[in-house]
Protein backbone atom coordinates (compact mmCIF):
# COMPACT_ATOMS: atom_id res chain seq x y z
CA UNK A 1 0.00 0.00 0.00
CA UNK A 2 2.83 2.38 0.90
CA UNK A 3 4.58 1.61 -2.39
CA UNK A 4 1.36 2.38 -4.27
CA UNK A 5 0.98 5.71 -2.46
CA UNK A 6 4.61 6.58 -3.15
CA UNK A 7 4.08 5.91 -6.85
CA UNK A 8 0.95 8.06 -6.85
CA UNK A 9 2.83 10.87 -5.12
CA UNK A 10 5.78 10.50 -7.49
CA UNK A 11 3.48 10.59 -10.50
CA UNK A 12 1.69 13.64 -9.08
CA UNK A 13 5.00 15.41 -8.50
CA UNK A 14 6.22 14.55 -11.99
CA UNK A 15 2.94 15.72 -13.52
CA UNK A 16 3.17 19.00 -11.56
CA UNK A 17 6.76 19.59 -12.73
CA UNK A 18 5.91 18.83 -16.37
CA UNK A 19 2.97 21.25 -16.28
CA UNK A 20 5.11 23.95 -14.64
CA UNK A 21 7.80 23.43 -17.28
CA UNK A 22 5.18 23.56 -20.04
CA UNK A 23 3.79 26.83 -18.70
CA UNK A 24 7.33 28.23 -18.52
CA UNK A 25 7.95 27.30 -22.18
CA UNK A 26 4.63 28.82 -23.25
CA UNK A 27 5.55 32.02 -21.45
CA UNK A 28 8.97 32.06 -23.14
CA UNK A 29 7.34 31.55 -26.55
CA UNK A 30 5.10 34.55 -25.91
CA UNK A 31 7.93 36.75 -24.66
CA UNK A 32 10.20 35.84 -27.58
CA UNK A 33 7.84 37.39 -30.13
CA UNK A 34 8.86 40.81 -31.39
CA UNK A 35 5.36 41.52 -32.67
CA UNK A 36 3.28 42.12 -29.54
CA UNK A 37 0.16 43.49 -31.26
CA UNK A 38 -2.18 40.56 -30.63
CA UNK A 39 -0.91 40.32 -27.06
CA UNK A 40 -1.84 43.98 -26.56
CA UNK A 41 -5.34 43.16 -27.84
CA UNK A 42 -5.68 40.23 -25.41
CA UNK A 43 -4.46 42.36 -22.50
CA UNK A 44 -7.03 45.09 -23.19
CA UNK A 45 -4.39 47.57 -24.36
CA UNK A 46 -5.89 48.28 -27.79
CA UNK A 47 -8.47 50.93 -26.97
CA UNK A 48 -8.07 52.99 -30.13
CA UNK A 49 -10.39 55.17 -32.21
CA UNK A 50 -9.38 53.75 -35.60
CA UNK A 51 -8.21 50.18 -36.24
CA UNK A 52 -6.80 48.91 -39.54
CA UNK A 53 -7.23 45.28 -40.62
CA UNK A 54 -5.66 43.76 -43.71
CA UNK A 55 -2.90 41.62 -45.15
CA UNK A 56 0.53 42.88 -46.22
CA UNK A 57 -1.05 45.65 -48.30
CA UNK A 58 -2.77 46.92 -45.17
CA UNK A 59 0.45 46.60 -43.17
CA UNK A 60 2.65 48.51 -45.61
CA UNK A 61 0.36 50.71 -47.71
CA UNK A 62 -1.38 52.54 -44.85
CA UNK A 63 0.60 54.51 -42.26
CA UNK A 64 -1.42 54.53 -39.05
CA UNK A 65 0.75 57.26 -37.53
CA UNK A 66 -0.06 59.64 -40.41
CA UNK A 67 -3.78 58.93 -39.98
CA UNK A 68 -3.59 59.59 -36.23
CA UNK A 69 -1.82 62.91 -36.83
CA UNK A 70 -4.26 64.08 -39.51
CA UNK A 71 -7.49 62.88 -37.88
CA UNK A 72 -6.51 63.56 -34.26
CA UNK A 73 -7.80 60.08 -33.42
CA UNK A 74 -5.75 57.27 -31.87
CA UNK A 75 -5.01 54.85 -34.69
CA UNK A 76 -3.40 51.43 -34.83
CA UNK A 77 -2.64 48.95 -37.61
CA UNK A 78 -3.53 45.30 -36.96
CA UNK A 79 -2.74 44.07 -40.48
CA UNK A 80 -0.82 40.79 -40.81
CA UNK A 81 1.05 39.61 -43.88
CA UNK A 82 -0.79 36.91 -45.82
CA UNK A 83 -3.86 37.03 -43.59
CA UNK A 84 -7.36 36.44 -44.96
CA UNK A 85 -10.74 37.92 -44.09
CA UNK A 86 -11.53 35.02 -41.73
CA UNK A 87 -8.47 36.02 -39.70
CA UNK A 88 -9.58 39.67 -39.81
CA UNK A 89 -12.97 38.58 -38.45
CA UNK A 90 -11.20 36.72 -35.62
CA UNK A 91 -9.13 39.82 -34.82
CA UNK A 92 -12.27 41.96 -34.65
CA UNK A 93 -14.01 39.45 -32.37
CA UNK A 94 -10.95 39.41 -30.10
CA UNK A 95 -10.66 43.19 -30.13
CA UNK A 96 -14.30 43.63 -29.13
CA UNK A 97 -14.08 41.00 -26.37
CA UNK A 98 -11.15 42.60 -24.54
CA UNK A 99 -11.27 46.29 -25.55
CA UNK A 100 -13.73 49.09 -26.20
CA UNK A 101 -15.14 49.28 -29.72
CA UNK A 102 -13.29 51.67 -32.06
CA UNK A 103 -15.10 54.49 -33.88
CA UNK A 104 -13.88 53.33 -37.27
CA UNK A 105 -12.43 50.22 -38.85
CA UNK A 106 -10.45 50.41 -42.07
CA UNK A 107 -10.69 47.03 -43.78
CA UNK A 108 -8.02 46.87 -46.49
CA UNK A 109 -9.10 44.73 -49.44
CA UNK A 110 -6.81 42.67 -51.69
CA UNK A 111 -8.17 43.26 -55.19
CA UNK A 112 -9.15 40.73 -56.64
CA UNK A 113 -7.96 38.05 -54.19
CA UNK A 114 -9.92 38.83 -51.03
CA UNK A 115 -12.51 36.06 -51.32
CA UNK A 116 -10.49 33.68 -53.46
CA UNK A 117 -10.28 30.21 -51.95
CA UNK A 118 -6.58 29.60 -52.57
CA UNK A 119 -5.36 33.13 -51.75
CA UNK A 120 -4.36 34.36 -48.27
CA UNK A 121 -4.92 32.30 -45.12
CA UNK A 122 -5.75 32.20 -41.43
CA UNK A 123 -2.50 33.02 -39.59
CA UNK A 124 -2.31 30.14 -37.11
CA UNK A 125 1.39 30.91 -36.63
CA UNK A 126 0.45 34.24 -35.03
CA UNK A 127 -1.82 32.49 -32.53
CA UNK A 128 0.37 29.51 -31.59
CA UNK A 129 2.97 31.44 -29.53
CA UNK A 130 0.10 32.91 -27.51
CA UNK A 131 -1.41 29.52 -26.59
CA UNK A 132 -0.85 30.38 -22.93
CA UNK A 133 -4.07 32.41 -23.22
CA UNK A 134 -7.13 30.17 -22.86
CA UNK A 135 -9.03 32.31 -25.37
CA UNK A 136 -6.38 31.68 -28.04
CA UNK A 137 -6.06 28.00 -27.19
CA UNK A 138 -9.84 27.55 -27.40
CA UNK A 139 -9.82 29.23 -30.82
CA UNK A 140 -7.10 26.85 -32.03
CA UNK A 141 -9.05 23.85 -30.71
CA UNK A 142 -12.17 25.07 -32.50
CA UNK A 143 -10.20 25.21 -35.75
CA UNK A 144 -8.66 21.75 -35.18
CA UNK A 145 -5.18 23.21 -34.71
CA UNK A 146 -4.77 22.13 -31.11
CA UNK A 147 -5.74 18.85 -29.35
CA UNK A 148 -8.81 19.02 -27.14
CA UNK A 149 -6.88 17.87 -24.05
CA UNK A 150 -4.89 21.12 -24.25
CA UNK A 151 -7.91 22.69 -22.55
CA UNK A 152 -6.76 20.96 -19.38
CA UNK A 153 -3.01 20.40 -19.92
CA UNK A 154 -0.44 23.06 -20.80
CA UNK A 155 1.68 20.26 -22.24
CA UNK A 156 -0.88 19.88 -25.04
CA UNK A 157 -0.31 23.51 -26.08
CA UNK A 158 3.39 23.09 -26.81
CA UNK A 159 4.96 22.56 -30.21
CA UNK A 160 8.56 22.01 -31.30
CA UNK A 161 9.07 25.67 -32.30
CA UNK A 162 8.64 26.65 -28.66
CA UNK A 163 11.73 24.68 -27.65
CA UNK A 164 14.22 26.86 -29.53
CA UNK A 165 14.15 29.87 -27.11
CA UNK A 166 15.06 31.98 -30.14
CA UNK A 167 13.82 35.55 -30.10
CA UNK A 168 11.92 36.64 -33.21
CA UNK A 169 13.51 39.88 -34.40
CA UNK A 170 12.09 42.85 -36.30
CA UNK A 171 12.32 42.78 -40.10
CA UNK A 172 14.76 45.40 -41.41
CA UNK A 173 13.04 45.75 -44.80
CA UNK A 174 9.59 46.48 -43.34
CA UNK A 175 9.99 47.07 -39.59
CA UNK A 176 6.99 47.29 -37.30
CA UNK A 177 6.56 50.90 -36.22
CA UNK A 178 4.98 52.20 -33.01
CA UNK A 179 1.56 52.45 -34.69
CA UNK A 180 1.56 48.85 -35.94
CA UNK A 181 2.28 49.66 -39.59
CA UNK A 182 5.09 47.99 -41.55
CA UNK A 183 6.15 50.29 -44.39
CA UNK A 184 8.53 48.94 -47.03
CA UNK A 185 11.66 51.08 -46.74
CA UNK A 186 13.73 49.84 -49.70
CA UNK A 187 13.45 52.53 -52.41
CA UNK A 188 16.02 50.81 -54.64
CA UNK A 189 13.70 47.87 -55.36
CA UNK A 190 10.71 48.43 -57.64
CA UNK A 191 8.77 46.59 -60.37
CA UNK A 192 9.95 46.90 -63.96
CA UNK A 193 6.55 47.05 -65.68
CA UNK A 194 2.84 47.15 -64.87
CA UNK A 195 1.42 43.66 -64.48
CA UNK A 196 -1.18 43.29 -67.22
CA UNK A 197 -4.28 41.41 -66.05
CA UNK A 198 -7.78 41.18 -67.47
CA UNK A 199 -10.42 43.13 -65.58
CA UNK A 200 -12.67 40.18 -64.89
CA UNK A 201 -13.89 38.18 -61.92
CA UNK A 202 -15.82 34.95 -61.50
CA UNK A 203 -17.85 34.27 -58.35
CA UNK A 204 -17.20 30.53 -58.62
CA UNK A 205 -13.63 31.04 -57.35
CA UNK A 206 -14.92 32.43 -54.05
CA UNK A 207 -14.64 30.66 -50.72
CA UNK A 208 -18.13 30.95 -49.24
CA UNK A 209 -16.68 31.02 -45.72
CA UNK A 210 -14.71 34.13 -46.66
CA UNK A 211 -17.80 35.80 -48.11
CA UNK A 212 -19.69 34.94 -44.91
CA UNK A 213 -16.83 36.34 -42.80
CA UNK A 214 -17.27 39.70 -44.54
CA UNK A 215 -20.98 39.67 -43.70
CA UNK A 216 -20.15 38.77 -40.09
CA UNK A 217 -17.70 41.69 -39.87
CA UNK A 218 -20.41 44.05 -41.11
CA UNK A 219 -22.88 42.61 -38.59
CA UNK A 220 -20.42 43.11 -35.71
CA UNK A 221 -19.77 46.68 -36.80
CA UNK A 222 -23.49 47.35 -36.96
CA UNK A 223 -24.06 45.88 -33.50
CA UNK A 224 -21.26 47.96 -31.95
CA UNK A 225 -21.99 51.13 -33.99
CA UNK A 226 -18.61 51.06 -35.73
CA UNK A 227 -18.14 52.83 -39.04
CA UNK A 228 -16.65 50.30 -41.47
CA UNK A 229 -14.63 51.64 -44.39
CA UNK A 230 -13.45 49.13 -47.00
CA UNK A 231 -10.25 50.45 -48.54
CA UNK A 232 -8.88 49.60 -51.99
CA UNK A 233 -5.22 50.71 -52.32
CA UNK A 234 -3.40 51.09 -55.65
CA UNK A 235 -1.22 48.38 -57.15
CA UNK A 236 1.14 48.28 -60.13
CA UNK A 237 -1.34 46.09 -61.98
CA UNK A 238 -4.20 46.68 -64.38
CA UNK A 239 -7.06 48.09 -62.30
CA UNK A 240 -9.74 45.42 -61.74
CA UNK A 241 -13.05 47.26 -61.62
CA UNK A 242 -15.11 44.05 -62.00
CA UNK A 243 -14.07 42.78 -58.56
CA UNK A 244 -14.91 46.18 -57.06
CA UNK A 245 -18.41 45.90 -58.57
CA UNK A 246 -18.73 42.41 -57.05
CA UNK A 247 -17.53 43.67 -53.67
CA UNK A 248 -20.06 46.50 -53.77
CA UNK A 249 -22.84 43.92 -54.11
CA UNK A 250 -21.85 42.53 -50.70
CA UNK A 251 -21.77 45.89 -48.93
CA UNK A 252 -24.42 46.73 -46.36
CA UNK A 253 -24.68 50.46 -47.04
CA UNK A 254 -26.17 51.03 -43.59
CA UNK A 255 -22.87 50.14 -41.95
CA UNK A 256 -20.08 50.15 -44.55
CA UNK A 257 -18.52 52.47 -47.11
CA UNK A 258 -16.00 51.88 -49.88
CA UNK A 259 -12.93 53.98 -50.61
CA UNK A 260 -11.16 53.26 -53.90
CA UNK A 261 -7.89 55.04 -54.69
CA UNK A 262 -7.96 57.75 -57.35
CA UNK A 263 -7.14 55.84 -60.54
CA UNK A 264 -6.48 59.11 -62.40
CA UNK A 265 -3.49 60.09 -60.24
CA UNK A 266 -0.32 59.80 -62.34
CA UNK A 267 1.76 59.10 -59.23
CA UNK A 268 0.14 55.66 -58.99
CA UNK A 269 1.55 54.87 -62.45
CA UNK A 270 5.09 55.67 -61.29
CA UNK A 271 7.01 52.47 -60.55
CA UNK A 272 9.25 54.34 -58.10
CA UNK A 273 6.32 54.49 -55.66
CA UNK A 274 6.14 50.69 -55.50
CA UNK A 275 8.16 47.90 -53.91
CA UNK A 276 6.64 45.29 -56.22
CA UNK A 277 3.48 44.95 -58.31
CA UNK A 278 1.30 44.45 -55.21
CA UNK A 279 2.85 46.78 -52.63
CA UNK A 280 3.68 50.46 -52.30
CA UNK A 281 7.00 51.47 -50.79
CA UNK A 282 7.06 54.04 -48.00
CA UNK A 283 6.97 56.94 -50.48
CA UNK A 284 3.88 55.53 -52.17
CA UNK A 285 2.35 54.67 -48.79
CA UNK A 286 2.66 58.30 -47.67
CA UNK A 287 0.95 59.41 -50.87
CA UNK A 288 -1.91 56.94 -50.52
CA UNK A 289 -2.36 57.56 -46.79
CA UNK A 290 -2.63 61.28 -47.56
CA UNK A 291 -5.38 60.58 -50.09
CA UNK A 292 -7.14 58.33 -47.57
CA UNK A 293 -6.86 61.06 -44.92
CA UNK A 294 -8.57 63.53 -47.25
CA UNK A 295 -11.42 61.07 -47.64
CA UNK A 296 -11.71 60.44 -43.88
CA UNK A 297 -11.78 64.19 -43.23
CA UNK A 298 -14.60 64.60 -45.75
CA UNK A 299 -16.79 62.21 -43.73
CA UNK A 300 -17.02 64.53 -40.72
N, C-alpha and C positions, 0 to 999 in steps of 0.2 A: 504493500500500500504506500509506504514511504517513497519507494522508488518511482511509483506511478505519479505521486504528487510532485516529486523532484522534476520528473520529465515534463509535467504540465507547467511547472514554474519556469523551467528552462526554455520551453517552447514560447511561453508568454513573454519572457524577457527578450528572446531572440526576435519575436514578432514586433515587440515594442521598438527595439533597436533598428530593425529594418524599416519600419514606418518613419522613425525619426530621421534616418539617413535619407529616405525617399523625399521627405518634406524638405530637408536641407538641399538636396539636389534640385528640387523644383524651384526653391527660392533662388538658388544660384543661376538657374536657367533664366529666370525672370530678370534678375539683376544684371546679367551679362548682355542683355539686349540694349543696343544704343537707342533704338526707336521706342520711346516710352509712351507714344500717343494713346494706344489702346489702354494701357495701364492707367493713364490719367483719366480716361473715360470711366473705367471701372472704379476708380477711387473718388469719383464725384468731383473731379478737378477740371471739367470741361464745360463750365457754365458760360458759354459764349453767345453773342448775338447772331453771328453768321457762322455757319458750318459748311465746309465744302466737302463733298463726296465725289470720288471718281477713281479712275485708274491712273496710269502714268501721265496721261494728258491733263488730268486734274491736278496731279502733284506738281508738274513742271510748268504748265501753261498759265496757271493762275497764282498770283502772288498775294497771299492772304494779308501780308503786312501792308501792301499798297492799298488793299481794300479797306483795312482797318483805319488807315490814315485818312483816306478820302471820305469814308462814310461816318467816321467817328463812332464806329460800332466794333466791339471786340470780335475778332474774326480768327478762325483757325481752320487749317486744311487737314482733313482726315482722308485724303486720297492715298490709295495703295497701288503700287505698280501691279499690273496684270489682274486686278480685282474686277469681279463682275457685279451686276446689279443685285444679285442675291446676297453677296457680301455687303454691299452698300445698305441693303435692307437690314441685315443683321447689325451693322454699325449703328443705324438709326434706332433700332429697338434697344440696343445697349445704352446708347446715349440718353434716351428718354427714361430708361429705368433708373439710372444712377445720377442724372443731372437735370437741371431745368431745361425746358424746351427752348430752342433758339427762336429768334424772330424770323430768320430766313435760312433756307437751305439752298445751296447752289449744287445741283446735281449735274456733273459734267459728263456729257454723252459722247461715246465713241461712235462716230459716224463712218460706216454703216454697220458696225460690229456689235452694237450694244446688246441685242437680243439673240445674236447668232449662237447656235448651240455649241460649236467648237471653239469659239473665241472667248478669251478671258475666263476666269475661274474664281471659285471661292478660295480665299487665302487661308487654308488650314495651317500653313506654316507660321502665320502671324499669331494664331490662337494657341498653338501647342506649347510655346514657352511660358504661357500664362495659365497653364492647367492647374496651378495651385488654387486659382479662383474656382469655386464650385460652379458659378454661373457659366464660365468658359468650359469647364469640364462637362457640364450637362449638355451644353450646345454641341460639343464634339461627340458625345454619346448619341445624341439625337440624330446626328448626321453619320453615324456608324464609323466614326474616326477615333473612337476610344472604347475599350471594353466596358460593359455595364458594371463589372465589379469595381471599376475605378471610382464609382460613387462612394464606396466604403473604404477603399484602400489606396493610399497615395502611391504605393508601388505600381498600381495599374495605370498611373498617369505618366510614368516615365517612358522615355524612348532613348535610343542610343546616342542621339545628338546631345542629350543633356549631360552626358558623361565626359564631354571634352573640356569643360570649364573655360572654353575659349570665348573671349569677349567679342561681340559683333561690333565692328567699327563703323563709323560714318563713311559714306561713299564720297570720294573726292570730286567726282565728275558731276554729281547732283546731290550735294549735302543737304541734310534736313535743317531748315532754318528754325528760328524761334517761334514762327507762326505755323509750322507744320508743312510748309511748302518745300519742294525739292527742285529748284530751278536748275536747268542744264547750263553749266558755266563755260563749256568749251566752245569758243567762237571760231576756232580754226576748223572745226568739223561741220560740214553742211552737205545737203543732198546736191547731186549734180544737175538733175532735171526733175520737172514735175512728173509725178507718177500718174500716167494716163489710165483712168478707169471709166467704165461705162456708168452713166447715172441711172442705175436700175436697182431694183430690190424685190426679192420674192419672199412672201410671208412664210412659205413652206420651209425656210431655213431657220425659222425662229424656234427657240426653246420656250415652250409654253410656261415653264416655271419662271423663266426670266421675265416674260411678259406679265405674269401674275405678280411677281415681286415689284414691278413698277406700279401696278395698281395698289398693292399693299402700302407702298411708300406714300402714295397720294392719300390713301385713307388715313394713315397715321398723321400726316401733316394736317389733314382736315380736322381730325379729332383734337389735335393739340394747337390748332390755330396758327400753324406755321406757313409762311409764304414759301412755296416751292418754285424755284426758278431753274429750268432745264437749260443748260448752257452748251452751245455748240461752238467749240473753238475752231480756228482755221487749221488746215493741214496743207502740205505741199503735194496735194493730190487734186484730181478733178473733183470739183464740188458735187456731192451727191444730194440733189434736191429731192429725189424720189423717197429716200429713207426719211428725210425730214417730214415729208407729207405723211408717210406712214406713222411716224412718231406722233404727229399732231392729232391723228385719229385716236390715239390712246390717252390724250391729255384730258383731264377733268378741269375745264376752264374755271370752275369755282374755286380751285385750290392751286393750280399750277399755271405758270407762264413759260414761254420759250424765248430764249435769246440766242439768235444766230449771228455770228460775226458778219461784219460788213464785207460782202464779197467784192465790192467795188474798190476797196482800198488797195492801192498798188503795192503798199508795203508788204501785204500778205502774198504777193507774187515774187518777192525778193528772197532768194535762197539763203541769203546771209542772216535772215531772221529765224532760220530753222536749224535744228540739230540733225534731223533726218526727215523723211517724208511725213512722219506722223507727229513729230514733236517740235515745238518752238524752242529756241535757246532763250537765255535770260533776256536778251534784247527784244526778241519777239514777244516774250511773256509780258514784259513791261508795257509794250504797245497794246497787246490784247487786254491786259488787266485794266489799262486806262480806258479803253473802249467800253469794257464791262462796267467800270465805275460810272461812266457817263450814263449808261442805261439804268443802273441802280439808283442814281441820283434823280433820274427822271420819274421814278416811281413814287417819290414822296410828294 
